[in-house]
Amino acid sequence: MDWVHCNKCLKALISNKDIRLYITTCGCIFCDKCLGEFKDKQFKCCICGKMAQATKLGSTMPPEIADFFKEPMEVLSSLITVAVSKASRIVEFQKKHRTRLTKAHSMQMEKMRSFYEEYKKLQGLIAELSKEKEILQRKCAAYENEIKNYQNGGAAIFRHPNTASPMAGPIPQHKFEFLLSQSSQGVKLQFISF
């Protein structure tokens, strides 16, 4: 520290190893001799004219004062180390939350894909049910026509599912018809198997 010297008599620490120096609260430096009786009390600085108190330079100095006597590169290196450490913690913190957000978005997308697949299945089922509904409506209309025909005195023919017009109730391997007719003699039911 070739720059450390008494601001009054200019004695340098580098050439006077036994010299005792003091730094004041106003930032000036004095040797023991120039500071004299003002070592332990407040005084008006003869360099800058401010009211000040003195602290002896040495290992007992407070850290905030000792920092001014360190090599700039040492201070810079220390600051860089602290800054890099802090930046690393910041990066890790943000990375953790970014990863969490990405994972949540992926899960949401997977749910949306699952819902879409289910939606497509339901659409297919709705289409099948619509076709089945149309078939049943046509069958109902056919039955209604046959019933109306019978009520008007005609003949109603109810066919097994193996024939053109289905009727509920499976009777395997037989084709048959019921011929239901109405006349003045009453209702006649005729079973025809073929």
HELIX and SHEET records of a PDB file:
HELIX    1   1 ASP A   32  LEU A   35  1                                   4    
HELIX    2   2 GLY A   36  PHE A   38  5                                   3    
HELIX    3   3 PRO A   63  ALA A   66  1                                   4    
HELIX    4   4 ASP A   67  PHE A   69  5                                   3    
HELIX    5   5 PRO A   72  GLN A  151  1                                  80    
SHEET    1   A 3 ILE A  29  CYS A  31  0                                        
SHEET    2   A 3 LEU A  21  THR A  24 -1                                        
SHEET    3   A 3 ALA A  54  LYS A  56 -1                                        
SHEET    1   B 2 PHE A  43  LYS A  44  0                                        
SHEET    2   B 2 MET A  51  ALA A  52 -1                                        
SHEET    1   C 3 ALA A 156  ARG A 159  0                                        
SHEET    2   C 3 PHE A 176  SER A 183 -1                                        
SHEET    3   C 3 GLY A 186  SER A 193 -1                                        
END                                                                             
